[in-house]
Amino acid sequence: MDPAQFIQGRTRETEIRRDARGRWFNGDDPIAHPNLARSFDSWVDRAEDGRFCLSNTINWAYVEIEGPAYFVKDVEPTADGIRLLLSGDVRERLDPDSLRQGPEGALWCVVREGRCPARFDNHAVSKMSEWIGEDDDGVYVLIGREKVRPPEEDAPLSLGLGKR
């Protein structure tokens, strides 16, 4: 069969969405299965056109994401920086240059090779409290021996746009 015939009439559009609290829905129906929700959390990415999608090794489809693409659930210091535990049990090294202060002082960064914004949850920020400080030059995060000063970002949800 010709692959073009196979996909003819099909679309990558879905009614799958995640609300700002991290709950998944198919249209108005909640997706309650924890393994499916965790898989969806780990598959969030950006399509080439900048829209959010779920992408795994088999296929991808567009989804609607309210709030950050990922939540930073936990942090772990390493010899060369900080390792992040993201929603969906995804683990990545923090890119210190991507740290930003969002509205109300929330801490953000980009993940997925710079394509997706991630917001630190209260637990992760609490664990980082010993590395967060403030001096005459403003707020900083101590990563290794370096003071990283996250600039303020008015629109942290736009972090990662255009990175592909």
C-alpha positions in Angstrom: 0.0 0.0 0.0 1.2 3.5 -0.8 1.9 5.4 2.5 0.3 8.5 1.1 -3.0 6.6 0.6 -2.8 5.3 4.2 -2.8 8.8 5.7 -5.2 10.4 3.2 -8.2 11.9 5.1 -6.5 11.6 8.5 -5.5 14.5 10.7 -3.1 15.1 13.5 -5.8 17.3 15.2 -7.2 15.9 18.4 -9.5 17.0 21.3 -6.9 16.0 23.8 -6.0 18.8 26.2 -4.3 19.4 29.5 -5.5 22.1 31.9 -3.3 24.4 33.9 -3.4 22.0 36.9 -2.0 19.2 34.8 -5.2 17.2 34.3 -5.7 15.5 30.9 -9.0 15.4 29.0 -10.3 14.1 25.7 -12.9 16.8 24.9 -14.8 17.1 28.1 -14.1 13.6 29.4 -11.3 13.3 32.0 -8.5 10.9 31.2 -8.2 9.2 34.5 -5.9 6.3 33.8 -2.7 7.2 35.7 -0.3 5.4 33.3 -1.9 7.1 30.3 -1.7 10.5 31.9 1.9 9.9 32.9 2.7 8.8 29.3 1.0 11.9 27.9 3.0 14.1 30.4 6.3 12.6 29.1 5.3 13.0 25.4 4.6 16.8 25.4 6.7 18.5 22.8 6.4 21.2 20.1 5.6 20.4 16.5 7.6 22.1 13.8 4.9 24.9 13.6 5.4 25.7 17.3 2.1 24.1 18.5 2.1 21.6 21.3 1.8 18.0 20.5 2.2 14.6 22.0 5.1 12.9 20.4 6.5 9.4 21.0 8.6 7.0 18.9 5.6 5.9 16.9 3.6 9.0 16.1 2.6 12.5 17.1 -0.7 14.5 17.4 -1.6 18.1 18.3 -2.9 18.8 21.8 -3.9 21.9 23.7 -1.8 22.7 26.8 -2.9 25.3 29.3 -0.1 26.5 31.5 3.5 25.1 31.3 4.4 22.2 29.1 6.2 20.6 32.0 6.2 20.9 35.7 9.5 20.6 37.6 8.6 18.2 40.4 11.9 17.7 42.0 15.6 18.7 41.8 18.8 16.9 42.6 22.2 18.5 42.8 24.9 16.8 40.7 28.6 17.4 40.3 28.0 19.5 37.2 24.7 21.3 38.1 21.1 20.4 38.8 19.1 17.4 37.6 15.4 18.0 37.1 12.6 15.5 37.6 9.8 16.7 35.3 6.1 15.7 35.0 5.9 12.3 33.2 9.0 11.1 35.1 11.2 12.8 32.6 14.7 13.6 33.9 16.9 16.3 32.4 19.9 18.4 33.3 18.9 22.0 34.0 20.2 24.5 31.5 21.1 27.4 33.9 21.0 30.0 31.1 17.3 29.1 30.6 16.2 30.0 34.2 13.7 32.9 34.4 11.6 34.5 37.1 8.0 34.6 36.0 5.1 36.6 37.3 4.8 36.5 41.1 8.4 35.2 41.4 7.7 31.8 40.0 10.8 30.0 38.7 10.8 28.7 35.1 13.2 27.1 32.7 13.1 25.5 29.3 13.4 21.7 28.7 13.2 19.3 25.8 16.4 20.8 24.2 15.0 24.3 24.6 11.6 23.7 23.1 9.2 23.7 26.1 8.6 25.9 29.1 8.7 24.2 32.6 7.5 25.8 35.8 9.0 24.7 39.1 6.4 23.5 41.6 6.5 24.4 45.3 8.3 21.2 46.3 11.1 21.7 43.8 11.5 25.4 44.8 11.5 24.4 48.5 14.3 21.8 47.8 16.2 24.6 46.1 15.8 27.1 48.9 19.3 26.6 50.2 20.6 27.5 46.7 18.4 30.5 46.2 19.5 33.8 47.6 19.3 37.6 47.2 22.0 40.2 47.4 22.4 43.8 46.3 22.3 42.7 42.6 19.0 40.8 43.1 17.9 37.2 43.2 20.2 34.4 42.3 20.4 30.6 42.2 23.7 29.1 43.3 24.6 26.3 40.8 27.9 24.8 41.7 29.9 27.9 42.6 28.2 30.2 40.1 25.5 32.7 41.0 22.9 32.4 38.2 20.6 35.4 38.1 17.3 34.5 36.4 16.0 37.5 34.5 12.3 38.4 34.9 10.0 37.1 32.1 6.6 38.5 31.7 5.4 35.7 29.4 7.1 32.5 30.6 4.7 30.4 28.6 6.3 31.6 25.4 9.7 30.2 26.5 10.9 27.7 24.0 8.9 29.1 21.1 10.8 28.9 17.9 13.2 26.3 19.1 13.1 23.2 16.9 
